[in-house]
Amino acid sequence: MAHPDLPEIVYKYVGQAGARAILANRTLRFTRPSEMNDPFDVYIGDLFDTPLAELLNQHRLDAIELLVSDPLKFSEMMQLDAVKVVAMSELIKASGPEKRAEFEAMIANEGIADLDPEMAQLQETMERQRDQVVAQFQSAGIFCATRNHTNLLMWAHYADQHRGVVLGFRPDLARDSYLRLLKPVTYTDDRPSFYKSIDSTAEKMSESDIHAFNHKLVYTKSTHWSYEAEERIYVPSEVADGEPASYLSFYPEELVELHLGCRVTEVFKSEIIHAARSINGAVAIFQAVLAKGSYALEFEPIAPIQNGNR
């Protein structure tokens, strides 16, 4: 089902080679997350290790605090001799701040995680959940588009420095086009976090929880990219092993606009117009030109073919 704010037309910035491929094959590229151009985009390499270390360290500090405040409970949890634990607790209480800090560092280095069964179970749960998330991304495919065809940065970055094109697609909702699945990206300064607290992490996550987190990871990017006004489609298990991407066909009538960069050559212009009209003879074609007096582009319509003349 399409989201309520899905634009009537979505746009794809591409260079000359990309434009040729899309129009020749009538397909759109769904890229594996590891192939995305932004290294932070859908990046899961450090998504678990750092938060995991922080949580484990906090658990160690909580254990030390329990040792001081309730040595009997600590001895039971750790399965240690109660008399020795009580004596240690009293020694810590009698020590100054420096001695206590030394003791805390010593305890942390000794690895309470190895002594505490709850810690071992917590770490196992975290690793299992991590593996579930990683597995879902290994073969996923992502298609990226935008709501804006006039952005100067995107023309420079994604369209061969204005030598490429922008293709406009109108999702065919009546025929249940996959383009209806496009969803807007949210931009934020904070990366999505998988772990929130010891208590919430220890709980078993359901498949829907994993899916919800994956969705947040896919549709969240840094505010640095907010100018892209991006829409995306995320498809699990889409890309074959060993391949960087997969390709899905679009309906010919969905290609409704072709915007030519202000630096296109006449040879490429003629070639790409012919390719676009071969797919949809009614496609609207525009030539980008530099606006006078402002840093902007204007788009002049190119008249359709009349009476078979080019």
CORPEUR-V591149 format. One record per backbone hydrogen bond with DSSP energy under -0.5 kcal/mol. NH is the residue of the N-H (numbers start at 1). CO is the residue of the C=O. E is the energy in kcal/mol with one decimal. If there is no record, write none. Layout:
nh/co/e
NH/CO/E
NH/CO/E
This chain:
nh/co/e
3/180/-0.5
3/182/-0.6
6/3/-2.0
10/169/-2.8
11/146/-3.0
12/167/-2.3
14/165/-2.5
19/15/-2.5
20/16/-2.4
21/17/-2.2
22/18/-2.6
23/19/-2.3
24/20/-2.6
25/21/-2.2
26/22/-1.5
27/22/-0.9
28/248/-2.5
30/246/-3.2
31/29/-0.6
31/142/-2.6
32/244/-2.8
35/32/-2.4
36/33/-1.7
39/37/-0.6
41/38/-1.6
42/217/-0.5
43/40/-1.6
44/42/-0.5
47/44/-0.6
50/46/-0.8
52/48/-2.5
53/49/-2.5
54/50/-2.4
55/51/-2.6
56/52/-2.6
57/53/-2.4
58/54/-2.4
59/55/-2.2
60/56/-1.9
61/57/-2.2
62/58/-2.4
63/59/-2.1
64/60/-2.3
65/61/-2.3
66/62/-2.2
67/63/-2.2
68/64/-1.7
69/65/-2.6
70/66/-3.1
74/70/-2.1
75/71/-2.6
76/72/-2.0
77/73/-2.5
78/74/-2.6
79/75/-1.0
80/75/-2.3
85/81/-2.1
86/82/-2.7
87/83/-2.1
88/84/-2.3
89/85/-2.5
90/86/-2.4
91/87/-1.9
92/88/-2.1
93/89/-2.2
94/90/-1.8
95/91/-0.8
95/92/-0.8
100/96/-2.3
101/97/-2.4
102/98/-2.1
103/99/-2.4
104/100/-2.7
105/101/-2.2
106/102/-2.1
107/103/-2.8
108/104/-2.5
109/105/-2.1
110/106/-1.8
111/107/-0.9
111/108/-0.6
114/111/-1.3
115/111/-0.7
115/112/-0.8
116/112/-2.5
117/115/-0.7
120/116/-1.8
121/117/-2.2
122/118/-2.5
123/119/-2.7
124/120/-2.0
125/121/-2.3
126/122/-2.5
127/123/-2.4
128/124/-2.1
129/125/-2.4
130/126/-2.6
131/127/-2.2
132/128/-1.7
133/129/-2.0
134/130/-2.6
135/131/-2.3
136/132/-1.5
137/133/-1.0
137/134/-0.7
138/134/-1.1
139/135/-0.5
140/137/-0.8
141/235/-2.4
142/31/-1.8
143/233/-2.1
145/231/-2.9
146/11/-1.8
147/229/-1.7
155/151/-2.1
156/152/-2.0
157/153/-2.8
158/154/-2.6
159/154/-0.6
159/155/-0.9
161/156/-1.0
162/155/-1.6
163/159/-0.8
163/160/-1.1
164/159/-2.7
165/14/-2.2
166/259/-2.2
167/12/-2.5
168/257/-2.8
169/10/-3.2
170/254/-2.4
171/169/-0.7
173/171/-1.5
175/172/-0.5
176/173/-1.4
177/172/-2.3
180/177/-1.8
181/178/-1.9
182/179/-1.5
183/232/-2.4
185/230/-2.4
186/219/-3.1
188/221/-2.4
201/197/-2.4
202/198/-1.9
203/199/-0.7
210/206/-2.2
211/207/-2.6
212/208/-2.5
213/209/-2.1
214/210/-2.5
215/211/-2.5
216/212/-2.0
217/213/-2.5
218/214/-2.5
219/215/-2.3
220/217/-0.8
221/186/-2.6
223/188/-0.8
225/222/-2.0
226/223/-1.7
228/225/-2.2
229/226/-1.5
231/145/-2.0
232/183/-2.9
233/143/-2.0
235/141/-2.8
238/139/-2.0
238/235/-0.6
239/139/-2.8
243/240/-2.1
246/30/-2.3
248/28/-2.1
250/26/-1.3
254/251/-1.7
255/251/-0.6
255/252/-1.3
256/168/-2.2
256/254/-1.1
257/168/-1.6
258/284/-2.4
259/166/-2.9
260/258/-0.6
260/286/-3.1
261/164/-2.3
263/162/-2.3
264/261/-1.5
269/265/-2.7
270/266/-2.3
271/267/-2.1
272/268/-3.0
273/269/-2.1
274/270/-1.9
275/271/-2.0
276/272/-2.4
277/273/-2.5
278/274/-1.5
279/275/-0.8
279/276/-0.7
280/276/-2.5
283/280/-2.0
284/256/-2.8
285/302/-0.5
286/258/-2.9
287/300/-3.0
288/260/-2.6
288/286/-0.5
289/298/-2.8
291/296/-2.5
294/291/-0.6
296/294/-1.6
298/289/-2.8
300/287/-2.8
300/298/-0.6
302/285/-3.1
303/301/-0.6
306/309/-0.8
309/306/-2.4
